């Protein structure tokens, strides 16, 4: 099947609820180790020699805030598995799939902010200047664009969800 421009028509497949929940849980499991590693490094650095000397008081508070944000992201991303178990491992509902998807998406904001705060602190220690905040803001803009703006952009939504109609298909 080809569309009116001669390109192969985009194929679409509706997932069953169980497959959708399985994919969501796999996405959470894929992201979780990286977030946990970041969280571990955030905890370890506090006990490292020189931590207090390299950051001033406000920057140590910033590190604490970043650590809290990453901990929130960990909690949010682990919740779909807990919900799946709590509602019965053999029962999948649209409410469960929708809630799991929302929790995964909600985890991305505190994770992005936490990463950008830590990026600022690391760059400030390495470079020694506060102008690196522009780099951290640029990094946040990249996260925001790729994780929040692009998936919601009207053209992107049409491209990924468009079903060919009978007038677009050459026979």
Secondary structure, 3 states (H helix, E strand, C coil): CECCCCCECCCCCCCCHHHHHHHHHHHHHHHHHHHHHHHHHHHHHHCCCCHHHHCCHHHHHHHHHHHHHHHHHHHHHHHHHHHHHHCCCCCCCHHHHHHHHHHHHHHHHHHHHHHHHHHHHHHHHHHCCHHHHHHHHHHHHHHHHHHHHHHHCHHHHHHHHCCCCCCCCEC
